[in-house]
Amino acid sequence: MSESRLGILGGMGPQATQDFYQRILDRTDASCDQEHLPTLIWSDTAIPDRTAAILGGDAEGCYRRLLEGARLLERGGCTVLAIPCNTSHYFADRLQGDLSIPLIHMPRETVAVLAAQGRKKVGILGTDGTIQAGVYQKECDAQGVRLLSPPAEIQKLVMSIIYDEIKRGETGSREKFAAIDRWLRQAGCDGAILGCTELSVYRTYHGLPDYYLDAMEVLAEKCITACGYPLRMV
């Protein structure tokens, strides 16, 4: 097997980190312990809220905390880094410049999958920070994919599922998600990005159709292959 070691910078939130590692286990084609990917997980729950930091808080302090965690994993012998938090990818290119190991860029990889699938007009479901900072807009523009952001009343439902429910240990409201789904389809989207790892957790609890591309699932697959391990087909 490869000498690779995966570093996961998590804690944003902790439930999403746990869900992400479970996906790595589930998607690795392994029949015993020794065939799984060596992994270091640093669940730094003290990282400031990324949305608050980007939209007017201490963005520099948030960046320094992320870099500190990434360097901790780098010193721990990790050869590939993953951050299962979409909003934090506002800082991803800057982080990469300050690291000597590759950081797998979750939004970039996700939009590349969308483009390969031939999707032309997709909705983005994520935090206010992810949307207002243009984390996915930049990647969609580069791939020629049209990106739609929800109107204010729908975005409030998205944020409520993330912050009022999943981050508090609940499973998330099907009724709220149904209203989000109606907006996406009425807007003529041919797909949508689950661009927040709490929404990925929602998918784990409830299941969602292939209309929704789960960024955390894309990241898990890329981590496995980047480390030289085989994917389990599903």
N, C-alpha and C positions, 0 to 999 in steps of 0.2 A: 504494500500500500504506500501511498504518497507520504512524504515527511511533512506535509502541510499541517498547520494548526490554525483553526478558526478562532478569531476573537469576536465576541459579541458585546458591544457597548449598549447596555440596556437600562432598565429602570424607568422607561418613558412610554407607558407605565409598566410596572412589574408584571401584571397579568399578560400584557402583550409580549413581554420578553419570554415568559414561560410558554406561551402559545407558539412563539417563533421557534424556540428550541424543540418543542414537540414536533413541529413540522419538519425540521431538519432530520429528526429521528425517523419520522414516518416516510419521508421521501428518499432516504438513503437506502440503496439496495444492499442490505446487510443481513447476514444470517447468524452473526454472533457479535459479542462485544468488540472484538478486535477489528471487525470490518466497519465499525462506525468512525466518524470523523472526530479526532481529538479537538476539544473545544474548551476555551476559557470564557466564562461569562462574568462580566462585571456589571451588576445591576445597581447602578448609582442613582438611587431614588432622590438624592439631594440636588440633582441637576435642575436649575430653575425651569419653570414652565416656558416652553419654547415659544408658544404663541404670545404670551405676555411680554417676553423678552424682545421679540422681533417687532411687535407693534407698539413699542414705546417704553419698554423696560430696559434692563441692563443687558443688551445684546452682547456686549463685549465680555461681560462676566459669564454669560451662558456659554459663549464660545470657549473661554479659557477652561471652564469645567469640562466641556466635551473633549477638548484637546488633552487635558490631564488624564481623563479616562482612556482615551485612545492610546496615549503614550504608555500608560500602565500595561495595556494589553500587548503593545509592541515590545516592551521590555520583557514581557512574559513569554516571548518566543512565538507570538502569533505571526502567521505569514499572510493572512487575509483578514480584513476587518469588515464587520457588518454592524449597522446601526438600525435596529428595527423601530424607527420613529421617522415618519415622513417629514414632519415640520423641521426637524433638526438638519435635514438636507439643504436647508437654506445656507448652512455653513459648510457643506460637503466639499466643494472645490477648494475652499481655503484650508480646510482640515487636511485634504490630500496633499497640499503643498507643504504642510508642516510635518508630514509623516513619511517614512521610508517604505511602508508596506501599502499595498493597494486597498483602497476603500471601495467596496462595491456600492455604486450609486443607485439606490433603489428606484427613485423616480425615473432616472434615465433608462434603466433596464426595463422598467414597466412600460414606458412609452414605446420603446423599441419593439416589445412584444405586440402592443396594440397596432403599430404600423405594419408589422409583419402579418398580422391577422387581417389587414386591409380595412380596418375601421377608420372612418373619416370624421365622425362627429361624436365626441364623447363628453360625458359629464364628469366633473371632479367632485368627489365627496371627501372632504377633509376639514381640518381646523381653519379658523379664520386666518391664522398665521400662515399656513401652507398656501391658502388661496390668495391672500393679499400680498404675500411676498413673491408670488408668481413661480413657486417651486416647480409646479407641473406645466405652467404656461410656457416657460422657457424651453422645456424639453419637447413639448408638443409643437411649438413653432419650428424647432429644428427638424422635426420629423414630418412636417406638413399635415399634422392632425389638428382639426378644429376642436378647441376645448371650451366647454360651457360651464360657467360657475352658477350655482343656484341663486335665485333671488333671495332677498333678506328673510322672508318668512320660512322658506325651505332650509336656508342655512342655519336658522335658529333650531330647527328640528335636528339637523345633523350635529350641531354642537351639544344639544341636550342629550342625545344618545351617547356621545363621547364622554362628556364631563359629568352629567347628572346621573348617568346610569352605569356604563361600563367601568369608568374609573372608580366608581363607588362599589364595585363588586356585583352589580346587577347584570342581567342578561341582555337588556335592551328592549325597547318597545317595538313590537311588530307593527302597531298602528302608526307610529311615527315613521317607520321605515316604509310602510306602504304608501304614505303620502309623498315621500321622497321619490319612490319608484314611479308613481303616477306622473310627477313633474318631469322626470327624465324621459319617459316614453312620450308624453305629450309634446315635449320640446323637440322630438325627432332624433334623439340620440340613438346611435346604433351600439352603444355600450356605455359603461361607466367605470371609473377607477375608484376602488376602495383605497383612498389615499390617506388613511389614518389607521394606525395599527389597532386602535380600539374598534374600528369598523371591521377589521380582519377578525378580531375576537368575536364580534357580533355574528360574522359569517360562520365561525366555528360552532357557536351555540345554535344557530337557526338554519344554516345552509342557505345558499343563494345560487341562482342559475348562472350559467357561463356568460350571460350578459354583463356580469360584474367581474372585472379583472382585479384580483386581490394583489396589491403591491407586495404584501408580506410573503405571499406564496411565491411570487417571482423572485424575491430576494433569497428565500430559502433554497430554491432550485439553483440559483446562480452561485450561492455559497458552496453547495455540494460539488458542483462541476468545477468551480474555480479551484477547489482544493484537490481535484483529481479523483473524486469518488463517483461511483455510478448512481444514477437516479433510478428509483423504483418507479416503474410505470403504473399509472392509476387509470 
